[in-house]
Amino acid sequence: MNMEQQIEHSHLPIRGLNLHIAQAGKGDLGTVVFLHGFPEIWYSWRHQMLAVAAAGYRAVALDWRGYGLSDQPPEQEAASYDDLVEDLLAILDALSVPKAFLVAKDFGARPAYYFALRHPSRTCGVMCLGIPFLHGSTTFTSLPEGFYILRWREPGRAEADFSRYDVKRVVRTIYILFSRSEIPIAKEDQEIMDLADLSTPLPEWFTEADLAIYVSLYEKSGFRYPMEMPYRCMHASYVRSLHKTNAIEDPKFQVPVFVVMGEKDYVFKFPGVESVLKDGIMEKFAPDLKITYIPEGSHFVQEQFPDRVNDLLISFLKDHPASAS
């Protein structure tokens, strides 16, 4: 069967919104829930979904609220990581999943980590790509004004930049920039979209057909909520939305945690990230911790090297049987 035949799609009524869920596999060995980042959607996990389904697990990949085929939250609602954690809990309840493995990347890692801390009895283990557990707030004061996160957290800045082009050009450019090893930083007289043009090739592992799927979904969802989550809530509503989370003064993971980091991932160069990974900082929070590096891996390592990531993921699942957790 091809991918379209193996993956089923549905919507679940979750906390006042209809959220899109993609599923594959019967799940005799347990359930694996995949949590995307930006500019991704459920489709980013297509390779991993089929691999875990073939290995005997139930694969569930969602579109976060405001992304892909999921509903948009009301415009007046501030974006909140707490909402994502609560959405995830409600999804497990709606699917009658008592506990699950969480596999996440980019901003999806934060709700995955905090779900595991708040709901260890519902969590078999956590595998995060590209993002370690960063306790407390992350600051970017050492980076230039043209750093893409600083630009995009300004209300209206990204909207004005993106509006110069169609959705395909915007998604294409972001995928190109985020697949590089250098942090996307614009000069004073540039916008982020100016950092690549149509002569810049797509990464060789990302096809025009892949791009078309992303484009079709961003044409539906737009970029309003993705700019709020994660970029603007990092700044304006970040502390407020995680106030309850920050009450965990000495967080300790009671479940196994696995971090896979591409060494060519530009996030590796963010302030503090390498130190957390290599100086033993993360071990203080995660006693059962494994860290693996993929030398040529980019920010999209699960799409770039799907077989390598699939092998790591299946090994992690088998090392921590759901029935034993």
C-alpha positions as CSV (number, residue, x, y, z in Angstrom):
1,M,0.0,0.0,0.0
2,N,1.1,3.5,-0.6
3,M,1.2,6.2,2.1
4,E,-2.3,7.6,1.3
5,Q,-3.8,4.1,1.8
6,Q,-1.9,3.5,5.1
7,I,-2.6,6.8,6.8
8,E,-6.2,7.6,7.9
9,H,-7.4,11.1,8.6
10,S,-10.1,12.4,11.0
11,H,-11.0,15.4,13.1
12,L,-11.5,15.3,16.9
13,P,-13.6,17.8,18.8
14,I,-10.9,19.0,21.3
15,R,-11.6,21.9,23.8
16,G,-13.9,23.8,21.4
17,L,-11.8,23.2,18.2
18,N,-11.8,20.5,15.6
19,L,-8.2,19.2,15.4
20,H,-6.9,17.1,12.6
21,I,-5.4,13.7,13.4
22,A,-3.5,11.4,11.0
23,Q,-3.2,7.7,12.1
24,A,-1.5,4.5,11.0
25,G,-1.1,1.1,12.5
26,K,-3.0,-1.0,15.0
27,G,-1.0,-0.3,18.1
28,D,-0.5,-3.7,19.6
29,L,2.8,-2.5,21.2
30,G,1.6,1.0,22.1
31,T,0.9,4.4,20.7
32,V,3.4,6.9,19.4
33,V,2.2,10.6,19.1
34,F,4.1,12.9,16.8
35,L,4.2,16.6,17.5
36,H,5.4,18.9,14.8
37,G,7.1,22.3,14.8
38,F,7.2,25.2,12.4
39,P,6.9,25.3,9.4
40,E,5.8,21.8,9.7
41,I,2.5,19.9,9.8
42,W,1.5,16.3,10.4
43,Y,3.0,15.4,7.0
44,S,6.5,16.1,8.4
45,W,6.3,12.7,10.2
46,R,5.1,10.6,7.2
47,H,8.3,8.5,7.2
48,Q,8.2,7.9,10.9
49,M,4.5,7.1,11.0
50,L,4.8,4.3,8.5
51,A,7.9,2.9,10.3
52,V,6.4,2.7,13.7
53,A,3.1,1.3,12.3
54,A,5.1,-1.5,10.5
55,A,6.9,-2.2,13.8
56,G,3.5,-2.8,15.6
57,Y,2.7,0.5,17.1
58,R,-0.2,3.0,16.5
59,A,1.1,6.2,15.0
60,V,-0.8,9.4,15.6
61,A,0.3,12.7,14.1
62,L,-1.7,15.9,14.8
63,D,-1.9,19.3,13.3
64,W,-1.6,21.7,16.3
65,R,-4.4,24.2,16.7
66,G,-4.0,26.9,14.0
67,Y,-2.0,24.6,11.8
68,G,-2.8,22.5,8.7
69,L,-6.3,21.1,8.7
70,S,-7.0,21.9,12.3
71,D,-9.3,24.8,13.3
72,Q,-8.0,28.3,14.0
73,P,-8.4,29.5,17.6
74,P,-10.3,32.8,18.0
75,E,-8.1,35.8,17.1
76,Q,-8.6,37.4,20.5
77,E,-7.1,34.4,22.3
78,A,-3.4,34.7,23.2
79,A,-1.3,31.7,22.0
80,S,-0.3,29.5,25.0
81,Y,1.9,26.4,25.4
82,D,-0.5,25.4,28.2
83,D,-3.2,25.1,25.5
84,L,-1.0,22.7,23.6
85,V,-0.4,20.5,26.6
86,E,-4.1,20.4,27.4
87,D,-4.9,19.7,23.8
88,L,-2.6,16.7,23.9
89,L,-4.1,15.4,27.0
90,A,-7.6,15.7,25.5
91,I,-6.5,14.0,22.3
92,L,-5.2,11.0,24.3
93,D,-8.5,10.9,26.2
94,A,-10.5,11.1,23.0
95,L,-8.6,8.3,21.4
96,S,-8.8,6.2,24.6
97,V,-5.0,6.0,24.8
98,P,-4.0,5.4,28.5
99,K,-0.3,6.4,27.9
100,A,1.8,7.2,24.8
101,F,5.3,7.8,23.6
102,L,5.8,11.4,22.5
103,V,8.0,12.2,19.5
104,A,8.5,15.9,18.9
105,K,10.7,18.5,17.2
106,D,11.1,22.3,17.1
107,F,8.5,24.1,19.3
108,G,6.6,20.8,19.6
109,A,9.3,19.7,22.0
110,R,8.3,22.1,24.7
111,P,4.7,20.8,25.2
112,A,6.1,17.3,24.9
113,Y,8.6,17.9,27.8
114,Y,6.0,19.6,29.9
115,F,3.3,17.0,29.2
116,A,5.8,14.4,30.5
117,L,6.5,16.4,33.6
118,R,2.9,17.1,34.4
119,H,1.5,13.7,33.3
120,P,4.1,11.0,33.8
121,S,1.4,8.4,34.2
122,R,0.2,9.1,30.7
123,T,3.8,9.1,29.2
124,C,5.9,6.1,28.2
125,G,8.8,8.2,27.0
126,V,9.8,11.3,25.1
127,M,12.0,11.6,22.0
128,C,12.8,15.1,20.9
129,L,14.6,16.1,17.7
130,G,16.8,19.3,17.7
131,I,15.6,20.8,21.0
132,P,16.9,19.8,24.4
133,F,15.0,20.5,27.7
134,L,15.8,24.2,28.4
135,H,14.5,24.9,31.9
136,G,13.3,28.5,32.3
137,S,13.1,31.1,29.6
138,T,15.4,31.3,26.6
139,T,16.8,34.7,25.7
140,F,18.3,35.8,22.4
141,T,19.8,39.1,23.6
142,S,23.2,38.1,22.2
143,L,21.9,37.7,18.7
144,P,21.5,40.6,16.2
145,E,18.3,42.5,15.6
146,G,17.9,40.6,12.2
147,F,17.6,37.2,13.9
148,Y,14.5,35.7,12.5
149,I,12.8,35.1,15.9
150,L,13.3,38.7,16.9
151,R,11.9,39.9,13.6
152,W,8.9,37.5,13.6
153,R,7.9,38.3,17.2
154,E,7.2,42.0,16.1
155,P,3.5,42.3,15.4
156,G,3.0,42.8,11.7
157,R,6.6,42.4,10.7
158,A,6.4,38.9,9.3
159,E,2.9,39.6,7.8
160,A,4.3,42.5,5.8
161,D,7.4,40.5,4.7
162,F,5.4,37.4,3.7
163,S,2.6,39.4,1.9
164,R,5.1,40.3,-0.9
165,Y,5.0,36.8,-2.1
166,D,2.6,33.9,-2.6
167,V,2.4,31.1,0.0
168,K,4.5,28.7,-2.0
169,R,7.4,31.2,-2.1
170,V,7.1,31.8,1.6
171,V,7.1,28.1,2.6
172,R,9.8,27.4,0.1
173,T,12.1,30.1,1.5
174,I,11.5,29.1,5.1
175,Y,12.3,25.4,4.3
176,I,15.5,26.5,2.6
177,L,16.6,28.8,5.4
178,F,15.9,26.3,8.2
179,S,17.7,23.5,6.4
180,R,21.0,25.4,6.5
181,S,23.6,25.2,9.3
182,E,23.7,29.0,9.8
183,I,21.1,30.8,11.9
184,P,18.8,32.9,9.6
185,I,19.8,36.5,10.3
186,A,18.8,39.4,8.0
187,K,20.8,42.6,7.6
188,E,19.3,45.9,8.7
189,D,18.0,46.7,5.2
190,Q,16.7,43.2,4.6
191,E,13.7,41.1,5.5
192,I,13.9,37.4,6.3
193,M,12.3,36.5,2.9
194,D,15.2,38.3,1.2
195,L,17.7,35.6,2.4
196,A,16.8,33.2,-0.5
197,D,15.3,33.6,-3.9
198,L,13.8,31.4,-6.6
199,S,17.3,30.5,-7.9
200,T,18.1,28.9,-4.5
201,P,17.4,25.1,-4.8
202,L,15.3,23.2,-2.4
203,P,17.1,20.7,-0.2
204,E,17.6,17.5,-2.3
205,W,15.5,15.5,0.2
206,F,12.5,17.8,-0.1
207,T,10.6,17.5,-3.4
208,E,8.3,19.8,-5.2
209,A,5.5,17.3,-4.4
210,D,6.4,17.6,-0.7
211,L,6.3,21.4,-1.0
212,A,2.9,21.3,-2.7
213,I,1.4,19.5,0.3
214,Y,2.8,22.1,2.7
215,V,1.6,24.9,0.5
216,S,-1.9,23.6,0.2
217,L,-2.2,23.4,4.0
218,Y,-0.7,26.9,4.6
219,E,-3.0,28.3,2.0
220,K,-5.8,27.0,4.3
221,S,-4.4,28.0,7.7
222,G,-2.4,31.1,6.8
223,F,0.4,32.3,9.1
224,R,-1.5,34.2,11.7
225,Y,-1.4,31.6,14.4
226,P,2.0,30.1,13.5
227,M,3.5,33.6,14.1
228,E,1.8,33.6,17.5
229,M,2.9,30.1,18.3
230,P,5.7,29.8,18.8
231,Y,7.3,33.2,18.0
232,R,5.2,35.9,19.7
233,C,4.3,33.8,22.8
234,M,8.0,33.4,23.4
235,H,8.1,37.0,24.2
236,A,4.8,38.7,25.2
237,S,2.7,35.8,26.6
238,Y,5.6,33.3,27.2
239,V,5.9,33.9,30.9
240,R,2.2,34.2,31.4
241,S,1.3,31.1,29.4
242,L,3.9,29.0,31.3
243,H,3.2,30.4,34.7
244,K,1.8,27.1,35.9
245,T,4.7,25.2,34.3
246,N,7.3,27.5,35.9
247,A,5.9,26.4,39.3
248,I,7.9,23.2,38.7
249,E,10.9,24.6,40.5
250,D,13.0,21.4,40.3
251,P,11.6,19.4,37.3
252,K,12.6,15.8,37.2
253,F,11.5,13.5,34.4
254,Q,10.1,10.2,35.6
255,V,10.2,8.7,32.1
256,P,13.0,8.0,29.6
257,V,14.1,11.0,27.5
258,F,15.9,10.7,24.2
259,V,17.4,13.8,22.3
260,V,18.5,13.4,18.7
261,M,20.5,16.4,17.4
262,G,21.6,17.1,13.9
263,E,25.1,18.6,14.1
264,K,24.3,20.8,11.1
265,D,21.0,22.1,12.8
266,Y,21.3,25.8,13.1
267,V,19.5,25.6,16.5
268,F,22.7,23.9,17.8
269,K,24.2,27.5,17.6
270,F,21.5,29.1,19.7
271,P,22.8,30.5,23.0
272,G,23.1,27.8,25.6
273,V,21.9,24.8,23.5
274,E,25.3,23.1,23.1
275,S,26.1,23.6,26.8
276,V,22.8,22.0,27.9
277,L,23.6,19.0,25.7
278,K,27.3,18.6,26.3
279,D,28.0,19.9,29.8
280,G,25.7,17.5,31.7
281,I,23.1,20.2,32.4
282,M,20.1,18.2,31.0
283,E,21.1,15.1,33.0
284,K,20.1,17.1,36.2
285,F,16.5,17.0,35.0
286,A,16.4,13.7,33.1
287,P,18.0,10.9,35.0
288,D,17.2,8.4,32.2
289,L,18.6,10.4,29.3
290,K,20.2,9.4,26.0
291,I,21.6,11.9,23.5
292,T,22.6,11.0,19.9
293,Y,24.1,13.2,17.3
294,I,23.7,12.8,13.5
295,P,26.8,14.5,11.9
296,E,25.2,15.8,8.7
297,G,21.7,16.2,10.2
298,S,19.9,19.5,9.7
299,H,16.8,21.1,11.4
300,F,14.7,18.7,9.4
301,V,16.6,15.5,10.2
302,Q,13.6,13.3,10.2
303,E,12.9,14.2,6.6
304,Q,16.5,14.4,5.6
305,F,17.6,11.0,7.0
306,P,14.3,9.2,7.6
307,D,15.9,5.7,7.8
308,R,18.4,6.8,10.4
309,V,15.8,8.5,12.5
310,N,13.4,5.6,12.1
311,D,16.1,3.2,13.4
312,L,16.8,5.3,16.4
313,L,13.1,5.7,17.1
314,I,12.3,2.0,16.9
315,S,15.2,1.1,19.1
316,F,14.0,3.6,21.7
317,L,10.5,2.2,21.6
318,K,11.8,-1.4,21.9
319,D,14.2,-0.5,24.8
320,H,11.2,0.9,26.8
321,P,8.2,-1.4,26.2
322,A,4.9,0.3,26.9
323,S,3.7,-2.7,28.8
324,A,6.6,-2.3,31.2
325,S,6.2,1.4,31.8
